[in-house]
Amino acid sequence: MTENLFDLAGAPGHEIVHVFAVRCAELELMPFAASRPVLDNDSVARWYRLADLADSNPPLYPDGMTQLARRLQN
């Protein structure tokens, strides 16, 4: 779990981020180009290679999450 304090359009924001290391054979078979809908809004979830996230494209929030994911992958 990590805390994220941020500014969005001039207003302070705050969120608690729960991070889980998950292994799922079905999801691991999903191609990187594929996406899955998020059930409670209009966004989608995608797989990204950790090495690609190190370049901040796309950005991974909150700050420090890429480093945390690297520690969890071992």
N, CA, C and O atoms as a Tinker XYZ file with bonds, in Angstrom:
   296  protein
     1  N      0.856000   -1.158000    0.000000    73     2
     2  CA     0.000000    0.000000    0.000000    64     1     3
     3  C      0.906000    1.226000    0.000000    63     2     4     5
     4  O      1.933000    1.266000    0.677000    81     3
     5  N      0.498000    2.218000   -0.775000    73     3     6
     6  CA     1.244000    3.458000   -0.809000    64     5     7
     7  C      0.267000    4.618000   -0.874000    63     6     8     9
     8  O     -0.871000    4.467000   -1.319000    81     7
     9  N      0.718000    5.757000   -0.433000    73     7    10
    10  CA    -0.113000    6.956000   -0.425000    64     9    11
    11  C      0.326000    7.871000   -1.557000    63    10    12    13
    12  O      1.521000    8.021000   -1.808000    81    11
    13  N     -0.625000    8.477000   -2.235000    73    11    14
    14  CA    -0.331000    9.385000   -3.333000    64    13    15
    15  C     -0.982000   10.732000   -3.050000    63    14    16    17
    16  O     -2.206000   10.841000   -2.974000    81    15
    17  N     -0.140000   11.761000   -2.894000    73    15    18
    18  CA    -0.607000   13.138000   -2.757000    64    17    19
    19  C     -0.291000   13.825000   -4.074000    63    18    20    21
    20  O      0.834000   13.730000   -4.564000    81    19
    21  N     -1.266000   14.515000   -4.658000    73    19    22
    22  CA    -1.065000   15.101000   -5.978000    64    21    23
    23  C     -1.908000   16.352000   -6.135000    63    22    24    25
    24  O     -2.764000   16.655000   -5.304000    81    23
    25  N     -1.652000   17.071000   -7.212000    73    23    26
    26  CA    -2.396000   18.260000   -7.567000    64    25    27
    27  C     -3.059000   18.009000   -8.909000    63    26    28    29
    28  O     -2.391000   17.588000   -9.853000    81    27
    29  N     -4.344000   18.253000   -9.014000    73    27    30
    30  CA    -5.078000   18.033000  -10.254000    64    29    31
    31  C     -5.910000   19.273000  -10.548000    63    30    32    33
    32  O     -6.848000   19.590000   -9.816000    81    31
    33  N     -5.563000   19.962000  -11.612000    73    31    34
    34  CA    -6.274000   21.180000  -12.022000    64    33    35
    35  C     -6.316000   22.204000  -10.890000    63    34    36    37
    36  O     -7.325000   22.880000  -10.691000    81    35
    37  N     -5.212000   22.311000  -10.150000    73    35    38
    38  CA    -5.116000   23.298000   -9.081000    64    37    39
    39  C     -5.719000   22.885000   -7.758000    63    38    40    41
    40  O     -5.680000   23.654000   -6.798000    81    39
    41  N     -6.269000   21.701000   -7.684000    73    39    42
    42  CA    -6.879000   21.219000   -6.433000    64    41    43
    43  C     -6.048000   20.064000   -5.881000    63    42    44    45
    44  O     -5.604000   19.203000   -6.640000    81    43
    45  N     -5.836000   20.040000   -4.568000    73    43    46
    46  CA    -5.073000   18.933000   -3.994000    64    45    47
    47  C     -5.872000   17.634000   -4.057000    63    46    48    49
    48  O     -7.091000   17.628000   -3.890000    81    47
    49  N     -5.162000   16.538000   -4.301000    73    47    50
    50  CA    -5.790000   15.226000   -4.332000    64    49    51
    51  C     -5.057000   14.261000   -3.422000    63    50    52    53
    52  O     -3.895000   14.479000   -3.078000    81    51
    53  N     -5.723000   13.215000   -3.043000    73    51    54
    54  CA    -5.151000   12.217000   -2.140000    64    53    55
    55  C     -5.771000   10.872000   -2.457000    63    54    56    57
    56  O     -6.984000   10.764000   -2.639000    81    55
    57  N     -4.932000    9.846000   -2.522000    73    55    58
    58  CA    -5.454000    8.496000   -2.705000    64    57    59
    59  C     -4.540000    7.499000   -2.010000    63    58    60    61
    60  O     -3.341000    7.730000   -1.857000    81    59
    61  N     -5.118000    6.412000   -1.602000    73    59    62
    62  CA    -4.379000    5.273000   -1.076000    64    61    63
    63  C     -4.392000    4.223000   -2.173000    63    62    64    65
    64  O     -5.455000    3.836000   -2.660000    81    63
    65  N     -3.201000    3.761000   -2.562000    73    63    66
    66  CA    -3.063000    2.815000   -3.656000    64    65    67
    67  C     -2.705000    1.444000   -3.086000    63    66    68    69
    68  O     -1.694000    1.302000   -2.399000    81    67
    69  N     -3.516000    0.453000   -3.365000    73    67    70
    70  CA    -3.245000   -0.919000   -2.946000    64    69    71
    71  C     -2.573000   -1.632000   -4.108000    63    70    72    73
    72  O     -3.095000   -1.639000   -5.223000    81    71
    73  N     -1.428000   -2.226000   -3.852000    73    71    74
    74  CA    -0.640000   -2.876000   -4.900000    64    73    75
    75  C     -0.584000   -4.368000   -4.600000    63    74    76    77
    76  O     -0.301000   -4.772000   -3.472000    81    75
    77  N     -0.854000   -5.183000   -5.615000    73    75    78
    78  CA    -0.857000   -6.619000   -5.449000    64    77    79
    79  C      0.033000   -7.267000   -6.506000    63    78    80    81
    80  O     -0.004000   -6.878000   -7.673000    81    79
    81  N      0.806000   -8.223000   -6.113000    73    79    82
    82  CA     1.549000   -9.052000   -7.070000    64    81    83
    83  C      0.672000  -10.268000   -7.340000    63    82    84    85
    84  O      0.365000  -11.031000   -6.424000    81    83
    85  N      0.271000  -10.448000   -8.592000    73    83    86
    86  CA    -0.686000  -11.493000   -8.954000    64    85    87
    87  C     -0.114000  -12.343000  -10.077000    63    86    88    89
    88  O      0.503000  -11.823000  -11.007000    81    87
    89  N     -0.319000  -13.640000   -9.990000    73    87    90
    90  CA     0.005000  -14.542000  -11.099000    64    89    91
    91  C     -1.299000  -15.223000  -11.502000    63    90    92    93
    92  O     -2.018000  -15.779000  -10.672000    81    91
    93  N     -1.579000  -15.161000  -12.794000    73    91    94
    94  CA    -2.809000  -15.754000  -13.311000    64    93    95
    95  C     -2.514000  -16.294000  -14.706000    63    94    96    97
    96  O     -2.225000  -15.524000  -15.622000    81    95
    97  N     -2.586000  -17.602000  -14.868000    73    95    98
    98  CA    -2.261000  -18.228000  -16.156000    64    97    99
    99  C     -3.114000  -17.662000  -17.289000    63    98   100   101
   100  O     -2.602000  -17.423000  -18.383000    81    99
   101  N     -4.403000  -17.444000  -17.045000    73    99   102
   102  CA    -5.289000  -16.913000  -18.085000    64   101   103
   103  C     -4.851000  -15.512000  -18.516000    63   102   104   105
   104  O     -4.796000  -15.220000  -19.711000    81   103
   105  N     -4.542000  -14.649000  -17.553000    73   103   106
   106  CA    -4.116000  -13.294000  -17.898000    64   105   107
   107  C     -2.742000  -13.281000  -18.548000    63   106   108   109
   108  O     -2.482000  -12.445000  -19.413000    81   107
   109  N     -1.859000  -14.189000  -18.153000    73   107   110
   110  CA    -0.523000  -14.234000  -18.740000    64   109   111
   111  C     -0.563000  -14.646000  -20.217000    63   110   112   113
   112  O      0.385000  -14.379000  -20.956000    81   111
   113  N     -1.640000  -15.287000  -20.648000    73   111   114
   114  CA    -1.803000  -15.656000  -22.055000    64   113   115
   115  C     -2.325000  -14.490000  -22.898000    63   114   116   117
   116  O     -2.299000  -14.549000  -24.127000    81   115
   117  N     -2.798000  -13.436000  -22.237000    73   115   118
   118  CA    -3.351000  -12.287000  -22.935000    64   117   119
   119  C     -2.241000  -11.520000  -23.658000    63   118   120   121
   120  O     -1.235000  -11.181000  -23.035000    81   119
   121  N     -2.397000  -11.239000  -24.953000    73   119   122
   122  CA    -1.369000  -10.495000  -25.689000    64   121   123
   123  C     -1.211000   -9.076000  -25.148000    63   122   124   125
   124  O     -2.153000   -8.507000  -24.595000    81   123
   125  N     -0.016000   -8.511000  -25.310000    73   123   126
   126  CA     0.231000   -7.164000  -24.806000    64   125   127
   127  C     -0.640000   -6.121000  -25.484000    63   126   128   129
   128  O     -0.939000   -5.097000  -24.868000    81   127
   129  N     -1.055000   -6.330000  -26.705000    73   127   130
   130  CA    -1.883000   -5.356000  -27.414000    64   129   131
   131  C     -3.343000   -5.396000  -26.963000    63   130   132   133
   132  O     -4.106000   -4.481000  -27.271000    81   131
   133  N     -3.737000   -6.430000  -26.248000    73   131   134
   134  CA    -5.137000   -6.587000  -25.836000    64   133   135
   135  C     -5.456000   -5.695000  -24.640000    63   134   136   137
   136  O     -4.557000   -5.270000  -23.914000    81   135
   137  N     -6.724000   -5.420000  -24.447000    73   135   138
   138  CA    -7.164000   -4.655000  -23.286000    64   137   139
   139  C     -8.435000   -5.273000  -22.734000    63   138   140   141
   140  O     -9.124000   -6.027000  -23.420000    81   139
   141  N     -8.733000   -4.949000  -21.504000    73   139   142
   142  CA    -9.947000   -5.430000  -20.847000    64   141   143
   143  C    -10.676000   -4.230000  -20.262000    63   142   144   145
   144  O    -10.028000   -3.341000  -19.710000    81   143
   145  N    -12.010000   -4.172000  -20.364000    73   143   146
   146  CA   -12.742000   -3.032000  -19.811000    64   145   147
   147  C    -12.716000   -3.042000  -18.281000    63   146   148   149
   148  O    -12.760000   -4.097000  -17.647000    81   147
   149  N    -12.643000   -1.849000  -17.714000    73   147   150
   150  CA   -12.802000   -1.685000  -16.275000    64   149   151
   151  C    -14.305000   -1.609000  -16.038000    63   150   152   153
   152  O    -14.991000   -0.805000  -16.669000    81   151
   153  N    -14.815000   -2.428000  -15.146000    73   151   154
   154  CA   -16.262000   -2.605000  -15.037000    64   153   155
   155  C    -17.007000   -1.404000  -14.465000    63   154   156   157
   156  O    -18.195000   -1.240000  -14.746000    81   155
   157  N    -16.346000   -0.552000  -13.665000    73   155   158
   158  CA   -17.088000    0.539000  -13.033000    64   157   159
   159  C    -16.831000    1.912000  -13.654000    63   158   160   161
   160  O    -17.242000    2.920000  -13.079000    81   159
   161  N    -16.157000    1.984000  -14.823000    73   159   162
   162  CA   -16.010000    3.255000  -15.538000    64   161   163
   163  C    -15.691000    2.978000  -17.002000    63   162   164   165
   164  O    -15.750000    1.831000  -17.444000    81   163
   165  N    -15.356000    4.011000  -17.746000    73   163   166
   166  CA   -15.163000    3.867000  -19.192000    64   165   167
   167  C    -13.713000    3.625000  -19.597000    63   166   168   169
   168  O    -13.380000    3.767000  -20.773000    81   167
   169  N    -12.855000    3.269000  -18.671000    73   167   170
   170  CA   -11.445000    3.052000  -19.017000    64   169   171
   171  C    -11.171000    1.567000  -19.265000    63   170   172   173
   172  O    -12.039000    0.717000  -19.067000    81   171
   173  N     -9.953000    1.279000  -19.700000    73   171   174
   174  CA    -9.549000   -0.094000  -19.958000    64   173   175
   175  C     -8.250000   -0.394000  -19.214000    63   174   176   177
   176  O     -7.490000    0.510000  -18.868000    81   175
   177  N     -8.018000   -1.669000  -18.981000    73   175   178
   178  CA    -6.771000   -2.139000  -18.360000    64   177   179
   179  C     -5.959000   -2.856000  -19.425000    63   178   180   181
   180  O     -6.511000   -3.563000  -20.269000    81   179
   181  N     -4.640000   -2.670000  -19.380000    73   179   182
   182  CA    -3.744000   -3.308000  -20.344000    64   181   183
   183  C     -2.516000   -3.834000  -19.628000    63   182   184   185
   184  O     -2.166000   -3.371000  -18.543000    81   183
   185  N     -1.859000   -4.817000  -20.255000    73   183   186
   186  CA    -0.559000   -5.285000  -19.804000    64   185   187
   187  C      0.507000   -4.381000  -20.407000    63   186   188   189
   188  O      0.391000   -3.956000  -21.557000    81   187
   189  N      1.538000   -4.089000  -19.636000    73   187   190
   190  CA     2.709000   -3.376000  -20.137000    64   189   191
   191  C      3.948000   -4.076000  -19.628000    63   190   192   193
   192  O      3.962000   -4.582000  -18.506000    81   191
   193  N      4.974000   -4.109000  -20.430000    73   191   194
   194  CA     6.256000   -4.640000  -19.961000    64   193   195
   195  C      6.857000   -3.639000  -18.994000    63   194   196   197
   196  O      6.831000   -2.432000  -19.237000    81   195
   197  N      7.394000   -4.143000  -17.903000    73   195   198
   198  CA     7.966000   -3.282000  -16.885000    64   197   199
   199  C      9.061000   -2.395000  -17.461000    63   198   200   201
   200  O      9.181000   -1.233000  -17.074000    81   199
   201  N      9.855000   -2.923000  -18.375000    73   199   202
   202  CA    10.919000   -2.128000  -18.993000    64   201   203
   203  C     10.342000   -0.928000  -19.748000    63   202   204   205
   204  O     10.962000    0.135000  -19.780000    81   203
   205  N      9.162000   -1.087000  -20.354000    73   203   206
   206  CA     8.538000    0.023000  -21.077000    64   205   207
   207  C      8.058000    1.101000  -20.117000    63   206   208   209
   208  O      8.089000    2.286000  -20.450000    81   207
   209  N      7.621000    0.709000  -18.948000    73   207   210
   210  CA     7.138000    1.688000  -17.971000    64   209   211
   211  C      8.271000    2.510000  -17.380000    63   210   212   213
   212  O      8.033000    3.608000  -16.876000    81   211
   213  N      9.484000    2.010000  -17.430000    73   211   214
   214  CA    10.627000    2.753000  -16.912000    64   213   215
   215  C     10.838000    4.043000  -17.699000    63   214   216   217
   216  O     11.419000    4.995000  -17.178000    81   215
   217  N     10.378000    4.087000  -18.940000    73   215   218
   218  CA    10.498000    5.286000  -19.766000    64   217   219
   219  C      9.331000    6.256000  -19.558000    63   218   220   221
   220  O      9.239000    7.274000  -20.244000    81   219
   221  N      8.444000    5.941000  -18.614000    73   219   222
   222  CA     7.264000    6.773000  -18.304000    64   221   223
   223  C      6.313000    6.932000  -19.485000    63   222   224   225
   224  O      5.649000    7.960000  -19.626000    81   223
   225  N      6.253000    5.909000  -20.328000    73   223   226
   226  CA     5.344000    5.958000  -21.452000    64   225   227
   227  C      4.629000    4.631000  -21.597000    63   226   228   229
   228  O      5.194000    3.721000  -22.204000    81   227
   229  N      3.441000    4.465000  -21.088000    73   227   230
   230  CA     2.648000    5.487000  -20.416000    64   229   231
   231  C      3.148000    5.709000  -18.988000    63   230   232   233
   232  O      3.870000    4.874000  -18.443000    81   231
   233  N      2.763000    6.834000  -18.387000    73   231   234
   234  CA     3.187000    7.083000  -17.000000    64   233   235
   235  C      2.517000    6.101000  -16.044000    63   234   236   237
   236  O      1.384000    5.674000  -16.267000    81   235
   237  N      3.215000    5.758000  -15.005000    73   235   238
   238  CA     2.675000    4.867000  -13.974000    64   237   239
   239  C      2.631000    5.652000  -12.674000    63   238   240   241
   240  O      3.658000    6.121000  -12.184000    81   239
   241  N      1.450000    5.787000  -12.130000    73   239   242
   242  CA     1.261000    6.561000  -10.902000    64   241   243
   243  C      0.921000    5.638000   -9.754000    63   242   244   245
   244  O      0.388000    4.552000   -9.982000    81   243
   245  N      1.211000    6.034000   -8.528000    73   243   246
   246  CA     1.951000    7.222000   -8.126000    64   245   247
   247  C      3.450000    7.061000   -8.348000    63   246   248   249
   248  O      3.927000    5.979000   -8.691000    81   247
   249  N      4.184000    8.151000   -8.150000    73   247   250
   250  CA     5.634000    8.106000   -8.277000    64   249   251
   251  C      6.198000    6.963000   -7.434000    63   250   252   253
   252  O      5.728000    6.716000   -6.323000    81   251
   253  N      7.186000    6.282000   -7.953000    73   251   254
   254  CA     7.812000    5.178000   -7.233000    64   253   255
   255  C      7.200000    3.822000   -7.535000    63   254   256   257
   256  O      7.724000    2.799000   -7.095000    81   255
   257  N      6.093000    3.793000   -8.283000    73   255   258
   258  CA     5.399000    2.526000   -8.541000    64   257   259
   259  C      6.220000    1.598000   -9.433000    63   258   260   261
   260  O      6.172000    0.380000   -9.262000    81   259
   261  N      6.977000    2.161000  -10.388000    73   259   262
   262  CA     7.812000    1.315000  -11.249000    64   261   263
   263  C      8.863000    0.584000  -10.420000    63   262   264   265
   264  O      9.104000   -0.606000  -10.622000    81   263
   265  N      9.485000    1.299000   -9.489000    73   263   266
   266  CA    10.487000    0.682000   -8.621000    64   265   267
   267  C      9.860000   -0.394000   -7.729000    63   266   268   269
   268  O     10.455000   -1.452000   -7.520000    81   267
   269  N      8.677000   -0.128000   -7.212000    73   267   270
   270  CA     7.977000   -1.110000   -6.379000    64   269   271
   271  C      7.646000   -2.359000   -7.202000    63   270   272   273
   272  O      7.805000   -3.479000   -6.716000    81   271
   273  N      7.189000   -2.175000   -8.437000    73   271   274
   274  CA     6.865000   -3.323000   -9.296000    64   273   275
   275  C      8.099000   -4.155000   -9.569000    63   274   276   277
   276  O      8.013000   -5.382000   -9.614000    81   275
   277  N      9.245000   -3.522000   -9.753000    73   275   278
   278  CA    10.484000   -4.278000   -9.966000    64   277   279
   279  C     10.821000   -5.149000   -8.754000    63   278   280   281
   280  O     11.259000   -6.290000   -8.901000    81   279
   281  N     10.614000   -4.600000   -7.562000    73   279   282
   282  CA    10.901000   -5.381000   -6.350000    64   281   283
   283  C      9.934000   -6.558000   -6.221000    63   282   284   285
   284  O     10.322000   -7.633000   -5.764000    81   283
   285  N      8.690000   -6.358000   -6.618000    73   283   286
   286  CA     7.667000   -7.405000   -6.491000    64   285   287
   287  C      7.815000   -8.517000   -7.533000    63   286   288   289
   288  O      7.354000   -9.636000   -7.306000    81   287
   289  N      8.447000   -8.225000   -8.664000    73   287   290
   290  CA     8.528000   -9.230000   -9.722000    64   289   291
   291  C      9.479000  -10.371000   -9.386000    63   290   292   293
   292  O      9.414000  -11.414000  -10.037000    81   291
   293  N     10.328000  -10.224000   -8.433000    73   291   294
   294  CA    11.292000  -11.292000   -8.090000    64   293   295
   295  C     10.713000  -12.283000   -7.110000    63   294   296
   296  O     11.390000  -13.235000   -6.722000    81   295
